[in-house]
Amino acid sequence: ETLEKNETWKTLSASSPPRESLTLFYSLDRAIPFFLKGRGSVSHALQLYRQGLACLSVDSGEAVITLSVIPGSGGGLMPLPGYPVDLGGRAGTYVLALPYGTSHAARLVTVVDGTRVLSVDFATLDRHVLENESPVWCVPASGLDPEKPEEASLWVVTDRGDTSLVTGNLEVTKGFPVSTSESLSASPLPDSGRVFLPLADGTLRAIDSSGNVAQVTVPFTDPLKSPPSASEASARRYFAAYPKSFSGMLWLMDGAWSLLPGWPVSVSGIAFGSPVLCPSARGMELAFLTQSGELTLRDEAGRIAQGFPVRLPGVFFFQPAYDGEFLWAVSSSGVLYKVALDGTVLSQQIPDFTAENGMVLASDVDGDGVPEIFVSGDGNALFGYTRAFALMDGFPLPIWGTPAIADVNGDGTVECAGVGLDNRLYCWQFRKKRSHR
């Protein structure tokens, strides 16, 4: 009775035979149904359609099977051959893409069962594994710019502070691993050929590509629960941090971790995550969102920007994303907010969506110079929207956590790789637009 009231069902069932013995409806909006999980050509073809209805009827000893499907618009994205890949264990919450110069031998990296690092060759699907005794974080070795997978590409850091610089094939490079004397309080931050480790004693350690360890002098003493943020504006490097404590302060620092004038500033309430650095024509600004929905934007001197603070209705468990012009935030009840830098707010409800855990990110995937917005939450669904709140063709995708969205193999098109709750690694390729907006 419920299905018969659904407009999608009405569209699909219009061509079904009058005397069905069995009717099977599927939708890819939440997950891949069991009968489409094969790797055959039929399964791959049917996955290009968002909804379908298969009907079996038996009349006078003759069995008739009909299939009705709803196609996409021809844009959007398409699944890549060979994917999804079974991870052989419990999937982590993120996927990293490691592209390589001119070699086109890209790698996709994720963590399986919390301790095992898995590197998958993007093209051949060959695997390399690095086993660890304790939970690990993986972050790209930014600033090293490797040209091939045999070069240093990835930082692997255990929660005990044991740090290795590894290749794309997960081979540990010379001089590693190195160890710190403290466990980590938050995930590491890669920056300019180094990795910064927030430690449980409130200090910060920097490790370079030669294995040298140095203590970083920071102006705060409380341990970080989320990693510092890093960005650049007008050829200047900035770091920002939120040591979550009763004092509730935001800290903005220069490239040498020295506190800038006007900082720190207080936070009005509990918050989660790292400050959002927003480089623009106005210089470097810092955005921050509290759990209760107070969004502030401050300039380099700590002054509140005109139009802020903004009060967003709802409860928020992670920080917004900055797309170069707008801030995008998602409430726990699934409301997507678009906030301009003058404080103007637009919003839209994401259907059947909650986000006590999740993320929002911005990336231009069709080459038109305008970023698209990607949101994941508590379920097995990644949503993709244009700046105009239009759901992108092919979305939602049956993955969760933080995907890798990048031109992985250097062919000029962008891929999206992520893990599903079925513990498989998925990968799609976006189609470029033929003309600019």
C-alpha positions in Angstrom: 0.0 0.0 0.0 2.9 2.4 0.8 4.7 1.7 -2.5 1.5 2.2 -4.6 1.3 5.8 -3.3 4.9 6.5 -4.4 5.3 8.5 -7.6 8.4 6.5 -8.6 6.5 3.3 -8.3 3.7 4.6 -10.3 6.1 5.6 -13.1 7.8 2.2 -13.2 4.8 0.0 -12.8 2.9 1.6 -15.6 4.4 -0.8 -18.1 4.3 -3.9 -15.9 2.2 -7.0 -16.9 -1.3 -7.2 -15.5 -0.9 -10.6 -13.8 2.3 -10.4 -11.8 3.4 -13.4 -9.7 6.4 -11.5 -8.3 7.4 -7.9 -8.4 10.8 -6.6 -7.3 11.5 -2.9 -6.8 15.1 -1.5 -6.2 16.5 1.9 -5.5 20.2 2.9 -5.3 19.4 5.9 -3.1 20.6 4.1 0.1 22.6 1.0 -0.9 23.3 -1.5 -3.7 20.7 -4.3 -3.6 22.0 -7.9 -3.4 21.1 -8.8 -7.0 23.2 -5.9 -8.3 26.4 -6.7 -6.4 27.8 -9.0 -9.0 30.7 -7.9 -11.4 29.0 -9.0 -14.6 28.0 -6.6 -17.4 24.3 -6.8 -16.5 25.0 -5.6 -13.0 27.2 -2.8 -14.1 24.6 -1.7 -16.7 21.7 -1.7 -14.2 23.8 0.3 -11.7 23.6 3.2 -14.1 19.9 3.5 -13.3 18.7 4.9 -10.0 15.4 2.9 -9.7 14.1 -0.3 -11.4 11.1 -2.6 -11.3 11.4 -6.3 -12.3 8.1 -8.2 -12.8 7.7 -12.0 -13.2 4.3 -13.3 -14.5 3.3 -16.8 -15.4 0.4 -17.3 -17.8 -0.5 -20.6 -19.5 2.8 -22.2 -18.7 4.8 -19.2 -20.0 7.0 -17.1 -17.8 7.5 -13.5 -18.8 10.0 -11.2 -17.1 9.8 -7.4 -17.7 12.2 -4.7 -16.4 11.4 -1.0 -16.2 14.1 1.4 -15.2 14.5 5.1 -14.7 17.7 6.4 -16.4 19.8 9.4 -15.4 20.0 12.5 -17.5 23.3 11.5 -19.2 25.4 13.7 -17.0 26.6 13.1 -13.5 29.0 10.2 -13.0 29.6 6.6 -14.0 31.1 3.6 -12.0 34.6 2.5 -13.0 35.3 -1.1 -14.1 36.6 -3.4 -11.4 34.9 -1.5 -8.6 33.7 -2.1 -5.9 36.6 -3.9 -4.3 36.0 -6.1 -1.2 38.3 -4.7 1.6 38.5 -8.0 3.5 37.6 -6.4 6.8 35.8 -3.5 8.5 36.1 -0.3 6.5 37.4 2.8 8.0 35.8 6.3 7.7 37.9 7.8 4.9 39.7 7.2 1.6 42.8 9.0 0.5 43.9 9.5 -3.2 47.6 9.5 -4.0 48.2 10.8 -7.5 51.7 10.6 -9.0 53.2 13.2 -11.4 53.5 11.7 -14.9 53.3 8.0 -14.0 49.5 7.8 -13.8 50.1 5.0 -11.2 47.7 6.4 -8.6 46.9 4.7 -5.3 43.7 4.7 -3.2 44.4 4.3 0.6 42.2 3.4 3.5 42.4 1.8 6.9 40.8 -1.6 7.5 39.9 -2.9 11.0 41.4 0.2 12.5 45.0 -1.0 12.3 45.6 -2.2 8.8 46.6 0.2 6.1 45.5 -0.8 2.6 46.8 0.7 -0.7 45.0 -0.2 -3.9 46.4 0.5 -7.3 43.8 2.7 -9.0 44.1 1.0 -12.4 45.1 -2.6 -11.7 43.5 -3.0 -8.3 46.7 -4.6 -7.0 47.0 -4.3 -3.2 49.6 -3.6 -0.6 49.1 -3.9 3.1 50.9 -2.4 6.2 50.0 -4.1 9.5 50.1 -2.2 12.8 49.6 -3.3 16.4 47.5 -0.3 17.4 45.0 2.1 15.6 46.5 4.3 13.0 45.8 7.5 11.1 46.9 8.0 7.5 47.5 11.5 5.9 49.1 12.4 2.6 52.7 13.6 2.7 51.9 17.1 1.4 54.8 19.1 0.2 56.9 16.1 -0.9 55.3 15.8 -4.4 56.3 12.2 -5.3 56.5 11.4 -9.0 55.9 7.6 -8.6 54.5 5.2 -6.0 58.0 4.0 -5.0 58.7 7.4 -3.4 57.6 8.8 0.0 53.9 9.5 -0.2 52.1 8.9 3.0 52.4 9.5 6.8 51.2 6.6 9.0 50.8 7.5 12.6 49.6 5.2 15.4 47.7 6.5 18.4 50.8 5.9 20.5 52.7 8.4 18.4 54.8 5.9 16.4 55.3 7.6 13.0 56.3 6.2 9.6 56.8 7.8 6.2 55.9 5.2 3.6 55.7 4.9 -0.2 52.5 4.4 -2.2 53.2 0.7 -1.9 53.4 1.0 1.9 57.1 0.4 2.2 58.7 2.2 5.2 61.3 4.7 4.1 64.8 5.1 5.6 64.9 6.6 9.1 61.5 5.4 10.1 59.6 4.6 12.2 60.2 7.2 14.9 58.5 7.5 18.2 57.3 10.3 20.5 57.0 9.9 24.2 53.3 10.7 24.3 50.1 9.3 22.7 48.2 11.4 20.3 45.1 13.5 21.3 43.9 14.1 17.8 44.7 13.1 14.2 48.0 14.4 12.6 48.3 17.5 10.3 50.5 17.2 7.2 52.0 20.5 6.1 55.0 21.5 3.9 56.9 18.2 4.0 56.3 17.7 7.7 53.7 16.1 9.9 52.5 17.7 13.1 51.3 15.5 16.0 49.0 16.9 18.6 50.0 15.0 21.8 48.0 14.2 24.9 50.3 16.3 27.1 49.2 19.5 25.2 52.3 19.9 23.1 52.9 19.6 19.4 55.6 17.6 17.7 56.9 18.1 14.1 58.5 15.3 12.2 60.2 15.9 8.8 60.9 13.6 5.9 64.3 12.6 7.4 62.9 11.4 10.7 63.9 14.4 12.7 61.6 15.2 15.6 61.2 18.7 17.0 58.9 20.2 19.7 56.7 23.0 18.4 56.2 26.0 20.7 52.5 26.8 20.7 50.7 29.6 22.7 48.1 27.2 24.3 48.5 24.5 26.8 45.3 22.4 26.6 45.5 19.3 24.4 43.8 19.4 21.0 40.8 17.1 20.3 41.0 17.9 16.6 44.0 18.7 14.4 45.1 22.3 13.7 44.0 23.9 10.4 46.5 25.2 7.9 46.0 27.6 4.9 47.7 30.3 3.0 46.7 33.9 1.9 48.8 36.5 0.2 51.9 34.2 0.4 51.5 34.0 4.2 51.0 30.7 6.1 48.4 30.5 8.9 47.6 27.9 11.5 44.4 27.8 13.6 43.4 25.7 16.6 40.6 25.0 19.0 41.8 23.3 22.2 38.5 22.0 23.5 38.3 23.0 27.2 36.3 24.9 29.7 38.0 28.1 28.5 36.8 27.6 24.9 39.3 29.7 23.0 40.2 30.0 19.3 43.8 30.6 18.3 45.1 32.1 15.0 48.9 31.8 14.4 51.4 32.6 11.7 53.5 30.1 9.9 55.9 30.0 12.9 53.1 29.2 15.3 53.3 32.6 16.9 50.0 34.1 18.1 48.6 37.0 15.9 47.5 40.2 17.5 43.8 40.1 18.6 43.9 36.4 19.5 42.8 34.2 21.2 39.1 34.9 21.2 36.4 33.1 23.2 33.9 30.6 21.9 30.3 31.0 23.2 29.5 27.4 24.0 30.6 23.8 23.2 31.9 23.1 19.7 33.4 20.2 17.7 36.1 20.1 15.1 38.8 22.5 13.8 38.5 26.2 12.9 37.8 26.8 9.2 40.4 29.1 7.5 38.8 31.2 4.7 41.2 32.9 2.4 39.5 35.5 0.2 40.1 38.9 -1.4 39.6 40.4 2.1 42.6 38.4 3.4 42.5 35.5 5.8 39.4 35.0 7.9 38.4 32.3 10.4 35.0 30.7 10.6 33.7 28.6 13.6 30.4 27.0 14.4 29.2 26.0 17.9 27.1 23.0 18.6 24.1 25.3 19.3 24.4 26.8 15.8 26.3 30.2 16.4 28.4 30.8 13.3 31.1 33.4 13.6 33.5 34.9 11.0 36.5 36.9 12.1 39.2 38.7 10.3 43.0 38.3 10.9 42.8 40.8 13.8 40.1 38.8 15.5 37.3 41.2 14.7 33.8 39.9 13.9 32.9 40.4 10.2 29.8 42.4 9.3 26.7 40.3 9.3 28.0 37.9 11.9 27.4 36.1 14.2 24.7 34.1 12.4 22.4 31.8 14.3 21.6 28.6 12.4 18.7 26.6 13.8 19.7 23.1 14.8 22.5 21.1 16.5 25.9 20.8 14.8 28.5 18.1 15.4 31.1 19.1 12.7 32.5 22.3 11.2 31.3 23.8 7.9 33.2 23.7 4.6 34.4 26.8 2.7 34.1 26.8 -1.1 35.9 30.0 -1.8 32.7 32.1 -1.6 30.3 30.5 0.8 30.3 28.5 4.0 28.3 25.2 4.0 27.0 23.6 7.2 24.8 20.6 8.0 22.7 20.2 11.1 22.2 16.9 12.9 18.6 16.8 11.5 19.9 17.1 7.9 19.4 20.7 7.0 22.0 22.0 4.6 22.9 25.7 5.1 24.6 28.0 2.6 26.0 31.1 4.3 27.6 34.0 2.3 30.4 36.0 3.8 28.0 38.9 4.4 25.9 36.7 6.7 23.1 35.9 4.2 21.7 32.4 4.8 19.8 29.9 2.5 18.9 26.4 3.5 17.4 23.1 2.3 16.4 19.9 4.0 18.2 16.8 2.9 15.5 14.0 2.7 15.7 11.1 5.2 19.1 12.3 6.5 20.7 12.7 9.9 24.3 13.8 10.7 25.5 13.3 14.2 28.6 11.9 12.4 29.5 13.1 9.0 31.3 15.7 6.9 30.7 18.4 4.3 33.3 19.3 1.6 33.5 21.4 -1.5 35.1 20.4 -4.8 34.7 21.4 -8.5 34.1 18.1 -10.2 32.8 19.2 -13.6 35.5 21.7 -14.6 33.2 24.8 -14.7 35.1 26.7 -12.0 32.2 26.5 -9.5 32.5 24.0 -6.6 30.0 21.3 -5.9 29.0 20.4 -2.3 29.2 16.9 -0.9 27.6 15.7 2.4 27.6 12.5 4.3 25.9 11.6 7.5 24.9 8.7 9.7 23.7 6.5 6.9 25.2 4.8 3.8 24.6 7.8 1.5 26.8 10.5 0.0 24.8 13.5 -1.3 26.1 15.8 -4.0 24.6 19.3 -4.6 25.3 22.2 -6.9 25.5 25.7 -5.3 21.9 26.1 -6.3 20.9 23.2 -4.0 20.1 20.9 -7.0 20.9 17.3 -6.4 23.5 16.1 -8.8 22.7 13.3 -11.3 23.6 9.9 -9.9 23.4 11.0 -6.2 23.2 9.9 -3.5 26.0 7.3 -3.7 26.0 4.2 -1.5 29.1 5.3 0.6 29.7 7.0 3.9 32.5 8.9 5.7 34.9 11.1 3.9 35.5 10.2 0.2 38.5 11.0 -1.9 37.3 13.5 -4.6 40.2 14.2 -7.0 41.6 13.7 -10.5 43.2 10.5 -9.3 45.0 9.3 -12.5 45.7 12.7 -14.1 43.5 12.2 -17.1 41.6 15.5 -16.6 38.5 14.1 -15.1 37.6 13.8 -11.4 36.9 10.6 -9.6 35.0 9.9 -6.3 36.3 7.0 -4.2 34.7 6.0 -0.9 33.8 3.0 1.3 30.4 1.6 1.9 28.8 0.0 4.9 29.2 -3.3 3.0 33.0 -3.0 3.6 33.8 -2.4 -0.1 35.7 0.3 -1.9 33.7 2.1 -4.6 34.9 4.5 -7.3 33.1 6.6 -9.9 34.2 9.1 -12.5 32.5 12.4 -13.0 31.5 13.5 -16.5 32.7 17.0 -17.5 30.2 19.6 -18.6 30.3 20.5 -22.2 30.0 24.3 -21.5 30.6 26.6 -18.6 27.8 28.1 -16.5 
